[in-house]
Amino acid sequence: MPIRSPRGRAAAYRSLWQWPLHSPLRLVGTVVVVLVLAAGVSWAATSGRSSAPSAPGQNTSGPSTSDGRPATAGSPSVLPPVVPLNPTTLPLTAAPQAALAAASSWASAWVDHPAGTTTEQWLARLRPWTTDEYLGVLGSVDPGNVPASTVTGPPEATRVSPASVQVKVPTDTITLILLVVDDGSGWRVADSDEG
């Protein structure tokens, strides 16, 4: 007999989902049946894909290497090996004088922080020789925490690339290691560290 009232339909649905909860044995049996059905559906889906006929002209002998030989267990079947990146380096004598001058000017401005200098004043002196990105980083520095007070020697290139130079600048307390880059508008310091 068909269920015609909403209360009857709700009662029928409620009895269906409550049936497994009447006893632990029913619950375990229901879980097992659901898992078996899910595994069967999964197996049918994967076996259906692997037994699908291949398109004409498609290689059905398995994965192969880029030269057409069958791939073995030890060879990659997806991508060829990647050539390692070797950045272009130039001799130290090829360091642009403009990059060394920017490093020297930046270091002189970096150590120039008399008592009472605000961060804004210090940054204004560094701005002409600093990238905008690095100025944002330096904005969190208190000039009073800068350990050096004078530059004690000329800048010296330690690594040279076409668009960047790593420069060492000695001060009275530490040696600055500066990364000077050509940002299109001139040579600017993009990073600094202690050496």
Backbone bond lengths (Angstrom), bond angles and torsions (degrees), N, CA, C in turn:
res aa  C-N    CA-C-N  psi(-1)  N-CA   C-N-CA  omega(-1)  CA-C   N-CA-C  phi
1 M - - - 1.440 - - 1.529 107.96 -
2 P 1.344 117.77 130.87 1.462 120.51 -178.54 1.523 111.54 -69.49
3 I 1.342 114.86 151.09 1.470 121.16 178.42 1.519 106.92 -89.09
4 R 1.345 116.71 120.79 1.459 119.39 -173.07 1.523 112.82 -108.60
5 S 1.300 120.43 -25.90 1.466 120.17 -177.60 1.533 109.95 -97.41
6 P 1.347 117.59 150.38 1.472 120.12 178.05 1.519 111.70 -59.03
7 R 1.344 117.35 -35.36 1.461 118.92 179.96 1.526 110.10 -65.97
8 G 1.318 116.53 -38.28 1.448 120.17 178.47 1.527 111.71 -67.56
9 R 1.329 117.82 -39.88 1.457 121.60 179.08 1.531 109.61 -65.55
10 A 1.331 117.42 -45.46 1.462 121.29 179.04 1.518 110.89 -62.08
11 A 1.331 115.95 -38.72 1.464 119.57 179.42 1.522 110.31 -66.49
12 A 1.334 117.14 -37.19 1.464 120.45 179.01 1.536 110.50 -66.42
13 Y 1.343 116.62 -44.85 1.473 119.87 178.66 1.520 111.07 -63.87
14 R 1.351 115.84 -41.64 1.456 120.28 -179.89 1.526 110.64 -62.60
15 S 1.303 117.30 -38.88 1.466 119.34 -179.95 1.530 110.66 -68.55
16 L 1.352 118.41 -31.44 1.466 121.13 177.85 1.536 111.60 -66.74
17 W 1.338 118.02 -48.74 1.466 118.65 -177.23 1.506 112.77 -79.29
18 Q 1.347 118.39 -18.27 1.461 120.37 176.78 1.522 112.84 -86.29
19 W 1.332 117.89 -18.02 1.457 120.97 -177.51 1.528 112.46 -54.54
20 P 1.355 120.85 -46.63 1.476 119.08 179.91 1.523 112.79 -65.68
21 L 1.326 118.05 -20.30 1.460 121.02 -175.61 1.535 113.20 -86.82
22 H 1.335 118.11 -1.88 1.467 120.58 -179.03 1.520 112.37 -69.97
23 S 1.321 117.69 -28.43 1.465 119.37 178.59 1.530 109.01 -152.70
24 P 1.339 116.84 154.98 1.463 119.55 178.17 1.522 112.53 -61.57
25 L 1.321 117.40 -33.45 1.455 121.25 -179.98 1.528 110.96 -64.63
26 R 1.340 116.66 -42.87 1.465 120.03 177.14 1.532 111.04 -63.31
27 L 1.329 116.70 -41.03 1.469 120.93 -179.41 1.531 110.77 -62.45
28 V 1.331 116.90 -47.39 1.464 120.79 179.58 1.524 109.87 -62.93
29 G 1.318 117.21 -43.33 1.460 120.82 178.96 1.517 112.06 -61.33
30 T 1.339 117.13 -41.22 1.457 121.46 179.10 1.531 111.12 -65.05
31 V 1.334 116.70 -43.68 1.466 120.76 179.01 1.527 110.50 -61.79
32 V 1.333 116.84 -43.08 1.470 120.64 179.62 1.530 110.40 -62.43
33 V 1.332 117.43 -44.84 1.462 120.96 -179.89 1.532 110.34 -62.45
34 V 1.321 117.90 -43.06 1.475 121.11 179.57 1.522 110.40 -63.41
35 L 1.347 118.10 -42.99 1.461 121.01 178.94 1.527 112.06 -64.50
36 V 1.333 116.96 -40.63 1.468 120.62 178.68 1.524 109.90 -64.50
37 L 1.313 117.65 -42.21 1.463 121.04 178.02 1.530 111.18 -63.73
38 A 1.330 117.64 -42.64 1.465 120.95 179.42 1.527 110.84 -64.56
39 A 1.337 116.80 -41.89 1.465 119.99 178.38 1.515 110.47 -65.14
40 G 1.322 118.17 -39.69 1.460 121.58 178.49 1.516 111.99 -63.57
41 V 1.322 116.67 -43.74 1.468 120.36 178.51 1.523 110.14 -64.14
42 S 1.315 116.66 -42.96 1.472 120.84 179.16 1.518 110.89 -62.87
43 W 1.333 117.11 -44.28 1.462 120.99 -179.93 1.523 110.49 -64.25
44 A 1.334 116.57 -42.20 1.462 120.15 -179.85 1.529 110.72 -63.81
45 A 1.331 116.98 -37.89 1.466 120.11 -179.63 1.522 111.07 -67.94
46 T 1.337 117.71 -42.35 1.471 119.67 -178.92 1.519 111.88 -74.41
47 S 1.299 118.67 -37.86 1.464 119.43 179.58 1.519 110.15 -72.10
48 G 1.307 118.08 -29.41 1.454 121.38 176.48 1.519 111.48 -66.61
49 R 1.319 117.14 -35.99 1.468 121.27 178.71 1.513 111.31 -70.85
50 S 1.334 117.48 -42.40 1.455 120.19 -175.53 1.517 111.85 -73.23
51 S 1.337 118.70 -24.10 1.452 120.22 -179.05 1.519 112.05 -97.75
52 A 1.331 118.25 6.00 1.456 120.74 179.03 1.515 109.35 -66.87
53 P 1.322 117.48 139.86 1.459 119.20 -179.77 1.520 109.97 -66.77
54 S 1.326 115.05 144.14 1.461 119.06 -178.90 1.518 109.05 -86.83
55 A 1.325 114.11 159.47 1.447 120.21 179.36 1.523 109.26 -69.53
56 P 1.326 118.15 152.87 1.453 119.77 179.24 1.526 110.42 -59.82
57 G 1.316 115.91 139.17 1.465 121.25 179.31 1.507 113.46 82.04
58 Q 1.338 118.71 -2.96 1.463 120.93 -178.98 1.520 109.41 -85.10
59 N 1.307 117.16 140.02 1.462 122.59 -179.06 1.520 109.17 -73.05
60 T 1.337 117.60 121.40 1.451 120.86 -179.66 1.518 111.93 -107.63
61 S 1.320 117.18 8.18 1.466 119.32 -176.45 1.522 112.39 -87.86
62 G 1.326 118.57 7.02 1.460 120.95 178.22 1.513 111.05 104.35
63 P 1.325 116.15 -177.17 1.452 119.69 -177.19 1.518 111.77 -65.59
64 S 1.333 114.46 150.69 1.456 119.25 178.45 1.514 109.29 -134.97
65 T 1.316 116.17 162.96 1.464 121.31 178.89 1.512 109.06 -81.58
66 S 1.341 117.27 175.91 1.458 121.19 -176.45 1.523 112.43 -65.42
67 D 1.339 118.88 -21.76 1.463 119.88 179.62 1.528 111.81 -95.00
68 G 1.357 119.01 9.99 1.448 121.95 174.16 1.511 114.96 94.09
69 R 1.338 118.54 -9.86 1.467 120.18 178.77 1.522 109.28 -75.42
70 P 1.336 118.12 148.58 1.470 119.63 177.32 1.525 110.77 -61.62
71 A 1.330 115.16 140.00 1.467 120.14 -179.99 1.519 109.59 -75.47
72 T 1.309 115.80 140.31 1.456 120.67 174.17 1.509 108.44 -98.96
73 A 1.313 116.02 174.32 1.466 120.37 -177.23 1.515 111.55 -61.40
74 G 1.321 118.38 -29.01 1.461 120.20 -176.56 1.513 114.02 -90.94
75 S 1.353 119.11 -7.84 1.462 119.63 -177.69 1.516 110.27 -102.32
76 P 1.323 117.09 146.18 1.458 119.28 -179.98 1.530 109.93 -71.53
77 S 1.334 115.76 144.19 1.451 119.08 -178.14 1.520 112.22 -112.95
78 V 1.328 118.50 -3.00 1.442 119.99 -175.12 1.528 112.02 -106.15
79 L 1.318 117.96 -55.04 1.453 121.42 -175.14 1.526 110.99 -126.46
80 P 1.317 117.08 148.45 1.465 118.63 174.64 1.526 109.35 -73.38
81 P 1.330 117.93 163.20 1.463 119.35 179.42 1.519 111.15 -63.92
82 V 1.324 115.74 148.30 1.459 122.31 -179.10 1.527 109.07 -91.05
83 V 1.316 115.03 133.46 1.453 119.85 177.66 1.523 108.13 -73.15
84 P 1.339 119.31 130.71 1.467 120.07 -179.48 1.525 111.22 -64.68
85 L 1.331 114.87 144.69 1.456 120.42 179.29 1.526 109.83 -81.53
86 N 1.297 116.02 126.21 1.455 121.65 175.54 1.520 107.65 -119.66
87 P 1.343 118.00 102.38 1.461 118.96 -178.05 1.528 110.80 -63.30
88 T 1.312 114.98 147.90 1.451 120.78 179.60 1.519 109.27 -72.32
89 T 1.300 116.28 124.91 1.463 120.32 174.51 1.519 108.30 -118.08
90 L 1.301 114.50 148.18 1.457 121.97 -179.22 1.517 108.43 -115.02
91 P 1.333 117.95 162.91 1.462 119.23 175.63 1.529 110.42 -64.07
92 L 1.325 116.18 152.11 1.470 120.92 -177.69 1.525 111.41 -59.82
93 T 1.317 116.89 -28.87 1.472 119.76 179.72 1.522 111.69 -69.99
94 A 1.328 118.11 -14.23 1.464 121.47 179.45 1.523 112.46 -85.92
95 A 1.322 118.18 4.64 1.470 120.82 179.37 1.524 109.42 -63.31
96 P 1.336 117.91 125.70 1.469 120.44 179.72 1.529 110.99 -63.50
97 Q 1.310 116.11 136.94 1.465 120.07 178.74 1.525 111.27 -62.58
98 A 1.341 117.25 -30.97 1.466 120.31 178.47 1.530 110.69 -64.64
99 A 1.336 117.56 -35.99 1.466 120.74 178.22 1.524 110.45 -68.04
100 L 1.323 117.22 -42.08 1.471 120.73 178.50 1.529 110.55 -66.14
101 A 1.333 116.85 -38.50 1.466 120.29 178.46 1.529 110.66 -65.65
102 A 1.341 116.98 -39.71 1.466 120.14 178.06 1.521 110.35 -64.40
103 A 1.341 117.34 -40.62 1.469 120.85 178.57 1.522 110.50 -63.82
104 S 1.337 117.22 -42.09 1.468 120.84 179.87 1.525 111.03 -64.93
105 S 1.333 116.95 -44.30 1.471 120.84 179.74 1.521 110.82 -64.99
106 W 1.347 116.82 -40.85 1.457 120.29 179.56 1.527 110.38 -63.73
107 A 1.337 116.72 -45.33 1.465 120.34 -179.44 1.523 110.71 -62.32
108 S 1.331 117.48 -39.79 1.470 120.60 178.26 1.523 111.25 -63.35
109 A 1.327 117.08 -40.36 1.466 120.43 177.97 1.527 110.85 -71.07
110 W 1.339 117.31 -33.72 1.460 121.62 -178.84 1.526 111.32 -65.63
111 V 1.325 118.22 -39.34 1.471 120.74 -178.59 1.522 112.05 -83.48
112 D 1.338 117.88 -9.26 1.471 122.10 -178.13 1.524 109.60 -86.29
113 H 1.328 116.29 92.04 1.462 121.00 -178.80 1.528 109.73 -147.67
114 P 1.344 117.09 70.25 1.472 118.79 177.99 1.536 110.74 -59.91
115 A 1.307 115.96 160.32 1.469 121.08 -179.23 1.528 109.74 -53.19
116 G 1.305 116.13 135.30 1.460 122.13 178.62 1.519 113.68 91.11
117 T 1.332 118.34 -0.83 1.462 120.88 178.27 1.527 109.46 -69.96
118 T 1.321 116.20 129.07 1.464 119.97 177.89 1.538 109.38 -84.30
119 T 1.302 115.09 162.49 1.467 120.14 178.02 1.527 110.14 -60.38
120 E 1.330 117.76 -39.17 1.460 121.43 -179.65 1.526 111.18 -63.55
121 Q 1.332 117.76 -42.13 1.472 120.42 178.08 1.526 111.06 -64.74
122 W 1.308 116.02 -42.47 1.468 121.32 -179.85 1.524 110.47 -63.75
123 L 1.344 116.30 -44.64 1.460 120.43 178.86 1.528 111.77 -65.08
124 A 1.326 117.18 -34.70 1.474 119.91 178.78 1.525 110.38 -62.64
125 R 1.335 117.93 -35.31 1.471 120.61 177.65 1.524 111.12 -73.01
126 L 1.339 118.06 -31.40 1.469 122.28 -179.69 1.536 112.73 -81.57
127 R 1.338 117.88 -24.29 1.463 122.77 -171.56 1.527 114.99 -51.81
128 P 1.336 121.54 -43.99 1.477 119.55 -176.56 1.534 114.06 -63.27
129 W 1.330 117.72 -21.04 1.474 120.80 -175.80 1.531 112.81 -118.00
130 T 1.342 117.68 17.02 1.465 121.36 -176.16 1.522 109.81 -126.98
131 T 1.353 116.47 140.56 1.467 119.70 174.66 1.526 109.25 -67.69
132 D 1.322 115.46 153.55 1.473 119.78 -179.84 1.524 111.42 -59.18
133 E 1.347 116.22 -39.44 1.465 119.82 -179.29 1.531 110.90 -63.09
134 Y 1.320 116.31 -42.34 1.464 118.64 -177.74 1.526 111.25 -74.27
135 L 1.322 117.79 -27.85 1.469 119.44 174.27 1.529 110.28 -60.89
136 G 1.332 116.55 -37.84 1.460 119.94 176.81 1.515 112.12 -61.45
137 V 1.333 116.80 -37.86 1.469 120.71 177.92 1.524 109.99 -68.81
138 L 1.324 116.15 -43.40 1.471 120.06 -177.88 1.526 112.72 -69.53
139 G 1.333 117.00 -15.89 1.459 120.31 178.88 1.519 113.48 -62.13
140 S 1.324 117.83 -19.14 1.465 120.96 -179.90 1.530 112.34 -94.05
141 V 1.340 117.20 3.43 1.469 121.01 -177.65 1.523 109.87 -93.62
142 D 1.331 116.08 135.18 1.456 121.87 172.90 1.527 107.00 -88.75
143 P 1.343 118.71 119.24 1.462 120.02 -177.98 1.529 113.25 -56.85
144 G 1.313 117.22 -26.06 1.463 120.38 177.75 1.518 112.86 -65.32
145 N 1.345 117.44 -18.62 1.459 121.11 179.10 1.519 113.29 -90.22
146 V 1.329 117.62 -2.44 1.465 120.68 178.17 1.524 107.17 -72.58
147 P 1.351 117.94 121.98 1.458 120.46 -171.21 1.535 115.04 -75.50
148 A 1.300 118.10 -23.01 1.468 120.31 -174.53 1.518 110.98 -96.32
149 S 1.347 114.96 157.29 1.467 119.25 177.91 1.522 112.84 -128.05
150 T 1.335 118.59 -15.53 1.464 120.43 177.37 1.528 110.23 -147.19
151 V 1.325 115.03 151.01 1.456 121.91 172.52 1.520 106.34 -87.17
152 T 1.330 117.30 132.07 1.472 120.50 -173.57 1.522 114.03 -109.88
153 G 1.326 118.87 2.00 1.458 119.63 -179.56 1.511 111.75 -165.04
154 P 1.326 116.41 173.46 1.464 120.21 -178.91 1.524 111.18 -76.79
155 P 1.340 116.57 158.31 1.465 120.10 176.84 1.525 110.14 -70.64
156 E 1.328 115.22 147.23 1.467 120.41 -179.30 1.528 108.65 -134.66
157 A 1.337 116.55 125.32 1.457 121.15 179.24 1.525 109.72 -71.09
158 T 1.329 116.65 135.04 1.463 120.61 177.65 1.524 111.76 -114.57
159 R 1.333 117.69 -19.96 1.466 121.98 175.66 1.522 107.33 -155.29
160 V 1.328 116.38 133.95 1.456 120.63 -175.45 1.525 109.59 -126.97
161 S 1.320 116.43 130.78 1.460 124.15 173.13 1.518 107.10 -127.73
162 P 1.328 117.92 167.93 1.467 118.82 -177.63 1.526 114.49 -57.04
163 A 1.329 118.53 -35.74 1.465 119.96 -176.30 1.518 113.30 -119.01
164 S 1.332 118.43 9.22 1.461 120.10 178.54 1.524 110.04 -152.66
165 V 1.323 114.27 152.55 1.464 121.14 179.24 1.523 107.46 -138.57
166 Q 1.324 116.33 132.96 1.453 120.43 172.36 1.524 106.64 -95.70
167 V 1.329 115.77 126.89 1.458 121.46 -172.21 1.517 109.86 -125.20
168 K 1.334 115.16 138.54 1.468 121.68 176.83 1.530 107.14 -105.43
169 V 1.349 116.51 127.94 1.467 121.88 179.21 1.533 107.84 -127.75
170 P 1.354 117.83 117.60 1.472 119.88 179.95 1.530 111.50 -79.06
171 T 1.333 114.85 141.29 1.468 120.47 173.03 1.521 107.91 -124.96
172 D 1.337 116.03 -179.36 1.461 119.71 -176.95 1.527 113.52 -69.26
173 T 1.344 119.00 -17.57 1.470 120.08 -179.66 1.526 113.80 -122.44
174 I 1.326 117.58 -35.03 1.468 121.50 -177.30 1.523 109.51 -137.25
175 T 1.318 115.47 169.91 1.467 120.68 170.68 1.515 107.04 -107.22
176 L 1.327 115.91 124.13 1.460 121.09 178.08 1.522 109.36 -82.66
177 I 1.320 116.57 136.83 1.454 122.55 171.47 1.526 105.48 -112.13
178 L 1.330 116.58 112.47 1.453 121.89 -175.15 1.525 110.57 -110.87
179 L 1.328 116.12 141.00 1.455 121.86 171.85 1.522 106.23 -103.32
180 V 1.334 116.03 112.35 1.461 121.84 -178.71 1.523 107.20 -106.64
181 V 1.336 116.47 126.94 1.460 121.36 -177.34 1.520 110.37 -122.12
182 D 1.328 114.70 153.40 1.460 120.95 174.26 1.521 106.82 -91.46
183 D 1.327 117.13 104.97 1.468 120.44 -175.94 1.522 112.80 -92.62
184 G 1.321 117.34 13.81 1.463 121.26 179.22 1.507 112.72 97.86
185 S 1.313 116.88 -27.90 1.466 120.09 178.71 1.524 111.25 -109.68
186 G 1.310 116.64 5.97 1.455 121.50 -179.89 1.514 110.72 138.78
187 W 1.309 116.26 179.67 1.462 121.95 -179.37 1.515 109.39 -85.71
188 R 1.341 115.30 129.66 1.470 121.11 -177.27 1.528 108.46 -136.70
189 V 1.342 116.02 150.70 1.465 121.78 175.83 1.530 108.01 -79.20
190 A 1.347 115.52 126.52 1.464 121.25 -179.12 1.520 112.29 -108.89
191 D 1.349 117.40 -11.18 1.458 120.78 -179.72 1.520 108.51 -166.91
192 S 1.316 115.79 153.11 1.456 120.62 176.14 1.514 109.71 -142.27
193 D 1.316 115.22 151.28 1.460 121.21 -179.79 1.529 107.29 -151.24
194 E 1.323 115.74 167.55 1.450 120.34 176.34 1.515 108.92 -97.60
195 G 1.317 116.70 136.92 1.460 120.16 179.65 1.492 112.79 -111.98
